[in-house]
Amino acid sequence: MDALTQLLLTPWQEGFFVKAMLGGCLIAMVSGVVGCLVVLRRMAFLGDALSHAMIAGVAGGYLFMKLLFGIEAHAPAMLVGSLIAAVLTVMCIGFVSRVARVKEDTAIGVMYTGVFAGGVVLVSVFKHAIHIDLMHFIMGDVLAIATADLWAAAIAASLVTAVIILFFRAFQITSFDPIMAAAIGFPVVLIDYTLTVCVSLVVVSAVSMVGVILVVGLLITPAATAYLLSDRLERMMVLAALFGVSSVVLGLYVSVWLDTAGGGAVMLVCTLQFLLVLVFAPRYGMLARRLRLARMVPQQLAEDILIELLKAEDAPSAPPHLTQDHLAAAIAAHPREQHVRAMPVRTALRRMAGQGLLLLDDGPMRLTEAGRAEATRIRRAHRLWESWLDHLGEPAEALHQKAQALEHVHAPEALDYLDDMLLHPDTDPHGEPIPRNPDRFTADARIPLSLLRPGDCGTVQCSGTACQAANLLPGVCVEVLPRLDGGRTWQVRLPDGSVRTFDHPQADAILLERVTLAEGCGCRGVSA
């Protein structure tokens, strides 16, 4: 214990170590907080650009004070020059990305390398007046922090933290949804430039201490680490600050113990923290993702189970219940049985029961309401795909097998497109009824006439123009009659007994509410 205590406390007897700790922790905290906004806005490359472009500002400030006042290494002048260079770089990037064909990331790459190269040339041309170590500027030396650097870091950290706290809500909403922020009146462009100035202040105050490479690392890596652990911005900022400080503390100890570069040790610890969280994060880590994937039932297997149970329940001469062995045999007979080998059907059934899709323990195996709704969606997809394949001229004997492969493609947009292209058929090529879209037929929905079937009733609620074109009065109850012309013409009966006909576009435009399906149509017997 004495040896460990000495190992931990001895470095604190050195003044350079204390200054490195103070300066590094200050920079790490404010970098972590600002870095969260940088990561969320995908501005990581911009932080790298600002840190490199600073060389031109440092050189300009140095040269300005040297030539006019004869003062060398004047920290405030170099700070102001660096800030001006950073802001000008951002303005140039925005200008190029707006007026040129290139996108913003390309504009960043072009402009920051150009500004950085200009700074290097400036230092080289005026090397008799500018005494800047470019290697120190790039790599930094966190163990050689001066008192002036500490003051600059403290002032910059205080200003940036105050701005983030005062305008937190504005930064938050513009980071997640800039369009909505602009819609409700936030000055999005001004907020963006304010954040850019904050990032510039952090970079400018930190580069002289930790160098270009380390300041970019402290700006991005702790925030990225926190992003893997939190979904809330304020908590993410706290975690990022903690990860940044822990990286500085552990990294400085490592640098002293191993007699290595402080900046490199800090960044190495910071990266190792990120990798550990990447692997072990409870929700977004690699292990958690693999466990979730291992617990998931393959989509095709789950859908095959649902559709087999739906067939068994709807069959008029179905057995009392379908056993797990019978279900496994039925699924294994499908053209694609690879997923059966990947996961046993019994395991899949237990997990689907845990998801609330079916019941196993209480009596016979059967679908829940949620499971039946999902199975109905799959059946609808299967029969629509059969209808589409038949429409394309596929042989009748191949329809079922090919539709069985396509039924797992059942995105609502795709099925609605097929349904519309086929003029909303009631049955598939085998005469089996195509289930209605359960997402459209809700209690308070306004449903297009084109989706209704013979015997359905509803109250007309179309717009004035559509109703006038169709010669219908809003509020009248109509009954849907069988279609004409091979399903291309819709017809309805009005309360006075008259019949109106409509083509497909008109049927799409006529909306009905309080729809009653064929089993209990409320318009029958209604007189004018």
C-alpha positions in Angstrom: 0.0 0.0 0.0 2.9 2.4 0.8 4.4 1.8 -2.6 1.1 2.4 -4.3 0.4 5.6 -2.3 3.9 6.9 -3.2 3.3 6.0 -6.8 0.1 8.1 -6.8 1.2 11.0 -4.7 4.8 11.6 -5.8 3.9 13.2 -9.2 1.9 15.9 -7.3 5.1 17.2 -5.8 6.1 18.5 -9.2 4.7 21.8 -10.3 4.5 20.9 -14.0 2.3 17.9 -13.1 -0.2 20.0 -11.1 -0.4 22.6 -13.9 -0.9 19.8 -16.5 -3.7 18.3 -14.4 -5.5 21.7 -14.0 -5.1 22.8 -17.6 -5.9 19.3 -19.0 -9.0 18.9 -16.8 -10.3 22.3 -17.7 -9.9 21.7 -21.4 -11.3 18.1 -21.1 -14.5 19.3 -19.3 -15.4 22.1 -21.7 -14.3 20.0 -24.8 -16.6 17.1 -23.7 -19.6 19.4 -23.2 -19.1 21.2 -26.6 -18.1 18.0 -28.2 -21.6 16.5 -27.6 -23.1 19.2 -29.8 -20.3 18.6 -32.4 -21.0 14.9 -32.5 -24.8 15.3 -32.7 -24.5 17.8 -35.5 -21.8 15.6 -37.3 -19.3 18.4 -37.1 -16.3 16.3 -36.1 -14.4 17.2 -39.3 -15.1 20.9 -38.7 -13.4 20.7 -35.3 -10.4 19.2 -37.0 -10.5 21.9 -39.6 -10.6 24.7 -37.0 -7.7 23.3 -35.0 -5.5 23.1 -38.2 -6.6 26.5 -39.5 -5.4 28.1 -36.2 -1.8 28.1 -37.3 -2.6 31.0 -39.7 -4.2 33.0 -36.9 -1.4 32.3 -34.4 1.2 33.3 -37.0 -0.8 36.5 -37.9 -1.2 37.5 -34.3 2.5 36.9 -33.6 3.6 38.8 -36.6 1.3 41.7 -35.9 2.6 42.2 -32.4 6.2 41.7 -33.4 6.3 44.1 -36.4 4.1 46.9 -34.8 5.1 46.7 -31.1 8.2 44.6 -31.0 6.6 42.1 -28.6 7.1 38.4 -29.1 4.7 35.5 -28.2 2.0 37.9 -27.1 -0.7 35.4 -25.9 -3.8 37.6 -26.2 -2.9 38.7 -29.8 -2.4 35.1 -30.9 -5.6 34.1 -29.2 -7.6 36.8 -31.1 -5.8 36.0 -34.3 -6.6 32.3 -33.9 -10.3 33.1 -33.2 -10.4 35.3 -36.3 -8.8 32.6 -38.5 -11.3 30.0 -37.2 -14.3 32.2 -37.9 -13.0 33.2 -41.4 -12.4 29.5 -42.1 -16.0 28.7 -41.2 -17.3 31.6 -43.3 -15.3 30.5 -46.3 -16.5 26.9 -45.9 -20.1 28.1 -45.9 -19.6 30.3 -48.9 -17.9 27.6 -51.0 -20.6 25.0 -50.1 -23.4 27.4 -51.1 -22.0 28.7 -54.4 -20.1 25.7 -55.6 -21.3 22.2 -56.6 -19.1 20.5 -53.9 -20.7 19.5 -50.6 -19.9 20.8 -47.2 -17.4 18.0 -46.2 -15.5 18.6 -49.4 -15.5 22.4 -48.8 -14.1 21.8 -45.3 -11.3 19.6 -46.7 -10.4 22.2 -49.3 -10.5 25.3 -47.1 -8.9 24.1 -43.9 -5.9 22.6 -45.7 -5.6 25.8 -47.7 -5.7 28.0 -44.5 -3.3 25.6 -42.7 -0.9 25.7 -45.7 -1.1 29.5 -45.7 -0.1 29.6 -42.0 2.8 27.2 -42.6 4.1 29.4 -45.5 3.6 32.6 -43.4 5.7 31.0 -40.6 8.4 30.0 -43.1 8.6 33.3 -44.9 8.8 35.4 -41.7 10.8 32.9 -39.7 13.1 35.7 -38.6 10.2 37.4 -36.8 8.0 34.4 -35.9 9.4 31.8 -33.6 6.8 29.1 -33.5 7.7 25.4 -33.3 5.3 23.7 -35.8 5.9 20.3 -34.3 4.9 21.6 -30.8 1.9 23.2 -32.4 0.7 19.9 -33.9 1.7 17.5 -31.1 1.5 19.8 -28.1 3.1 19.3 -24.7 0.6 19.0 -21.9 3.4 18.6 -19.3 4.8 22.0 -20.2 1.7 24.2 -19.6 2.5 27.8 -18.6 0.5 29.9 -16.2 -0.7 32.1 -19.0 -2.1 29.0 -20.8 -4.0 28.1 -17.6 -5.6 31.6 -17.4 -6.5 31.4 -21.1 -8.1 28.0 -20.6 -10.0 29.1 -17.6 -11.4 32.2 -19.3 -12.4 30.3 -22.4 -13.9 27.4 -20.5 -16.0 29.8 -18.3 -17.3 31.7 -21.4 -18.2 28.6 -23.4 -19.8 26.9 -20.4 -21.9 30.0 -19.7 -23.1 30.2 -23.3 -24.0 26.5 -23.4 -26.0 26.8 -20.1 -27.8 30.0 -21.1 -28.7 28.8 -24.6 -29.0 25.1 -23.9 -32.5 24.7 -25.2 -31.7 26.5 -28.4 -28.6 24.4 -29.0 -30.6 21.2 -28.2 -33.5 21.8 -30.6 -31.3 23.0 -33.5 -29.1 20.0 -33.0 -31.9 17.5 -33.3 -34.4 19.2 -35.6 -33.1 22.4 -37.2 -36.2 22.6 -39.5 -38.6 22.6 -36.6 -36.4 25.1 -34.8 -36.6 27.5 -37.7 -40.4 26.9 -38.0 -41.0 28.0 -34.4 -38.8 31.0 -34.7 -35.3 30.1 -33.5 -32.5 32.0 -35.4 -30.8 28.8 -36.6 -28.0 30.5 -38.5 -27.1 32.6 -35.6 -27.1 29.6 -33.2 -24.9 27.7 -35.6 -22.4 30.6 -35.7 -22.5 30.9 -31.9 -21.7 27.2 -31.6 -18.8 27.6 -34.1 -17.4 30.5 -32.0 -17.6 28.3 -28.9 -15.8 25.4 -30.7 -13.2 27.9 -31.9 -12.6 29.3 -28.4 -12.1 25.8 -27.0 -9.8 24.8 -29.8 -7.8 28.1 -29.6 -7.4 27.9 -25.8 -6.4 24.3 -25.9 -4.0 24.0 -28.9 -1.2 25.9 -27.2 -1.3 23.4 -24.4 -2.2 20.0 -25.9 -1.6 20.5 -29.7 -3.9 20.0 -32.7 -4.2 16.2 -32.5 -5.1 16.0 -28.8 -7.6 18.9 -28.9 -9.5 17.2 -31.7 -9.4 13.9 -29.7 -10.7 15.5 -26.5 -13.4 17.3 -28.5 -14.7 14.1 -30.2 -13.8 10.9 -28.4 -15.3 11.6 -24.9 -18.5 12.8 -26.5 -18.7 9.8 -28.8 -18.1 7.5 -25.7 -20.9 9.3 -23.8 -23.2 9.0 -26.9 -23.0 5.2 -26.5 -24.3 5.4 -22.9 -27.0 8.0 -23.0 -30.0 9.2 -25.0 -30.4 12.5 -23.2 -28.2 15.5 -24.1 -27.7 16.9 -20.6 -26.6 13.4 -19.3 -24.5 12.9 -22.3 -22.6 16.2 -21.6 -22.0 15.2 -18.0 -20.7 11.8 -19.0 -18.5 13.3 -21.8 -16.9 15.7 -19.3 -16.2 12.9 -16.9 -14.7 10.7 -19.6 -12.5 13.7 -20.7 -11.3 14.3 -17.1 -10.6 10.7 -16.4 -8.6 10.5 -19.7 -6.5 13.4 -18.6 -5.9 12.1 -15.1 -5.1 8.5 -16.1 -3.1 9.6 -19.2 -0.9 12.0 -17.2 -0.1 9.3 -14.6 0.8 6.9 -17.4 3.0 9.5 -19.0 4.9 10.1 -15.8 5.2 6.4 -14.9 6.3 5.4 -18.4 8.2 8.6 -19.2 6.3 9.1 -22.4 4.6 12.1 -24.2 1.7 13.4 -22.1 -0.6 14.1 -25.0 -0.2 10.7 -26.6 -0.8 9.0 -23.2 -4.0 11.0 -22.6 -5.3 10.3 -26.1 -4.5 6.6 -25.7 -6.5 6.3 -22.5 -9.3 8.3 -24.1 -9.4 5.9 -27.0 -9.2 2.8 -24.8 -12.2 4.1 -22.8 -14.2 4.5 -26.0 -13.3 0.9 -27.1 -14.3 -0.5 -23.7 -17.7 1.3 -23.8 -18.1 0.3 -27.4 -17.9 -3.4 -26.4 -19.7 -3.3 -23.0 -22.3 -0.5 -23.2 -25.5 -2.0 -21.8 -27.7 -0.8 -24.7 -25.6 0.2 -27.7 -22.5 -2.0 -27.1 -21.3 -4.8 -29.3 -22.1 -7.5 -26.7 -25.5 -6.1 -26.0 -26.2 -6.1 -29.7 -25.1 -9.7 -30.2 -27.2 -10.8 -27.2 -30.3 -9.0 -28.7 -29.6 -10.7 -32.1 -29.2 -14.1 -30.4 -32.6 -13.7 -28.7 -34.4 -12.5 -31.8 -36.5 -14.9 -33.7 -35.5 -14.8 -37.4 -38.2 -12.8 -39.3 -39.0 -15.4 -41.8 -39.4 -18.1 -39.1 -41.6 -15.9 -37.0 -43.8 -15.0 -39.9 -44.0 -18.6 -41.1 -45.1 -19.6 -37.6 -47.8 -16.9 -37.5 -49.2 -17.8 -40.9 -49.3 -21.5 -40.1 -51.2 -20.9 -36.8 -53.6 -18.5 -38.7 -54.3 -21.2 -41.3 -55.0 -23.8 -38.5 -57.3 -21.5 -36.6 -59.3 -20.4 -39.7 -59.5 -23.9 -41.3 -63.2 -25.2 -41.0 -62.0 -28.8 -40.2 -59.0 -27.8 -38.1 -57.8 -30.2 -35.4 -58.4 -29.2 -31.7 -55.0 -27.5 -31.7 -51.8 -27.6 -33.7 -48.9 -29.3 -31.8 -45.4 -28.0 -31.9 -44.2 -31.0 -33.8 -46.8 -30.6 -36.5 -46.0 -26.9 -36.7 -42.2 -27.6 -37.1 -43.0 -30.2 -39.8 -45.2 -27.8 -41.7 -42.6 -25.0 -41.6 -39.8 -27.4 -42.6 -41.7 -28.2 -45.8 -41.4 -24.5 -46.9 -39.0 -23.8 -49.8 -36.7 -21.9 -47.4 -36.2 -24.0 -44.3 -32.7 -22.6 -43.5 -34.0 -20.5 -40.6 -35.5 -23.7 -39.0 -32.0 -25.1 -38.7 -30.7 -21.8 -37.3 -33.3 -21.8 -34.4 -35.5 -24.7 -33.3 -39.2 -24.0 -33.6 -39.8 -24.7 -29.9 -37.3 -22.0 -29.0 -38.9 -19.5 -31.4 -42.4 -20.3 -30.0 -41.2 -19.5 -26.4 -39.7 -16.2 -27.5 -42.7 -15.2 -29.5 -44.9 -16.0 -26.6 -42.8 -13.7 -24.5 -43.4 -11.0 -27.1 -47.1 -11.4 -26.8 -47.7 -12.9 -30.2 -49.1 -16.3 -29.1 -50.2 -18.3 -26.1 -48.5 -21.5 -25.1 -49.3 -22.2 -21.4 -53.0 -21.7 -21.0 -54.7 -24.4 -23.1 -54.0 -25.0 -26.8 -51.3 -23.0 -28.7 -53.1 -20.0 -30.3 -52.5 -16.5 -31.6 -53.1 -13.5 -29.4 -54.9 -10.5 -30.9 -51.6 -8.9 -31.7 -50.3 -12.1 -33.3 -53.5 -12.5 -35.3 -53.2 -8.9 -36.6 -49.6 -9.5 -37.7 -50.5 -12.8 -39.3 -53.3 -11.1 -41.2 -50.8 -8.6 -42.6 -48.6 -11.4 -43.8 -51.6 -13.2 -45.4 -52.6 -9.9 -47.1 -49.1 -9.5 -48.4 -49.0 -13.1 -49.8 -52.3 -12.7 -51.6 -51.4 -9.3 -53.0 -48.1 -10.7 -54.3 -50.0 -13.6 -55.9 -52.3 -11.1 -57.6 -49.4 -9.0 -58.8 -47.5 -12.0 -60.2 -50.7 -13.2 -61.9 -51.0 -9.7 -63.4 -47.5 -9.9 -64.7 -48.3 -13.2 -66.4 -46.7 -15.7 -64.1 -48.0 -19.3 -64.5 -50.7 -20.2 -62.1 -48.8 -23.2 -60.7 -45.9 -21.0 -59.7 -47.9 -18.2 -58.0 -48.0 -19.7 -54.5 -44.4 -20.7 -54.2 -43.1 -17.4 -55.4 -45.5 -15.4 -53.3 -44.4 -17.4 -50.3 -40.9 -16.0 -50.8 -42.2 -12.5 -51.4 -44.7 -12.3 -48.6 -41.9 -11.4 -46.2 -41.6 -8.1 -48.1 -44.7 -6.4 -46.5 -43.7 -2.8 -46.0 -47.0 -0.8 -45.9 -45.9 1.5 -48.7 -45.1 -1.4 -51.0 -48.4 -3.2 -50.3 -50.4 0.0 -50.8 -48.7 0.5 -54.1 -49.5 -3.0 -55.3 -53.0 -2.7 -54.1 -53.5 0.6 -55.9 -51.9 -0.7 -59.2 -54.2 -3.8 -59.1 -57.3 -1.5 -58.5 -57.8 -2.8 -55.0 -58.8 -6.4 -55.7 -61.1 -8.3 -53.2 -59.8 -11.7 -54.0 -56.5 -13.3 -55.2 -56.2 -15.4 -58.4 -57.3 -18.5 -56.5 -60.6 -16.8 -55.3 -59.4 -16.4 -51.7 -60.4 -13.1 -50.1 -57.6 -10.5 -49.6 -57.7 -9.2 -46.1 -58.3 -5.5 -45.7 -55.5 -3.2 -44.5 -56.0 -3.2 -40.7 -54.1 0.1 -40.4 -56.6 2.0 -42.6 -59.8 0.6 -41.1 -59.9 2.3 -37.7 -63.0 3.6 -35.9 -62.4 7.3 -36.7 -60.7 7.0 -40.1 -61.9 8.6 -43.3 -61.6 5.8 -45.9 -61.5 6.2 -49.7 -64.4 4.6 -51.6 -61.8 2.7 -53.6 -60.9 0.6 -50.6 -64.5 -0.4 -49.7 -66.2 -3.6 -50.8 -69.7 -4.6 -51.8 -72.1 -4.3 -48.9 -70.0 -1.7 -47.0 -71.7 1.6 -46.0 -70.4 5.0 -45.0 -71.1 8.7 -44.8 -69.7 10.9 -47.5 -67.1 13.3 -46.2 -65.2 14.4 -49.4 -64.2 17.9 -50.1 -66.6 20.3 -52.0 -64.8 20.0 -55.3 -64.6 16.2 -55.2 -68.2 15.9 -54.1 -69.4 18.2 -56.9 -67.5 16.4 -59.5 -69.0 13.1 -58.3 -72.5 14.7 -57.9 -72.6 13.7 -54.2 -73.7 15.7 -51.2 -71.5 15.6 -48.1 -73.2 13.8 -45.2 -75.2 11.4 -47.2 -75.0 7.7 -46.3 -74.2 5.4 -49.3 -74.0 1.7 -49.8 -71.2 0.2 -51.9 -72.4 -2.1 -54.7 -70.5 -4.7 -56.8 -68.0 -3.2 -59.2 -68.4 -3.1 -63.0 -66.1 -3.4 -66.0 -63.8 -6.0 -64.4 -63.4 -4.0 -61.2 -62.6 -0.7 -62.9 -65.9 1.1 -62.1 -67.2 1.6 -58.5 -70.9 2.1 -57.9 -72.9 3.2 -54.8 -76.6 3.3 -53.9 -77.9 6.5 -52.3 -80.8 6.5 -49.8 -83.3 7.4 -52.5 -82.4 4.2 -54.4 -80.4 5.9 -57.2 -77.0 4.6 -58.2 -73.9 6.5 -59.0 -70.7 5.2 -60.7 -67.1 6.4 -60.5 -63.8 5.6 -62.0 -60.6 4.8 -60.0 -59.4 8.5 -59.5 -62.9 9.5 -58.4 -63.2 6.6 -56.0 -59.8 7.6 -54.5 -61.0 11.1 -54.0 -64.4 10.3 -52.3 -63.8 9.8 -48.6 -66.3 8.1 -46.2 -66.4 8.1 -42.4 -68.3 6.1 -39.9 -67.8 3.1 -42.2 -69.8 0.0 -41.5 -68.6 -3.2 -43.1 -70.8 -5.5 -45.0 -72.0 -7.6 -42.0 -74.0 -4.7 -40.6 -74.5 -1.9 -43.2 -76.4 1.0 -41.7 -77.7 2.5 -44.9 -80.0 -0.3 -45.9 -83.6 0.6 -45.8 -82.8 4.3 -45.4 -85.1 6.5 -47.4 -84.4 9.9 -48.8 
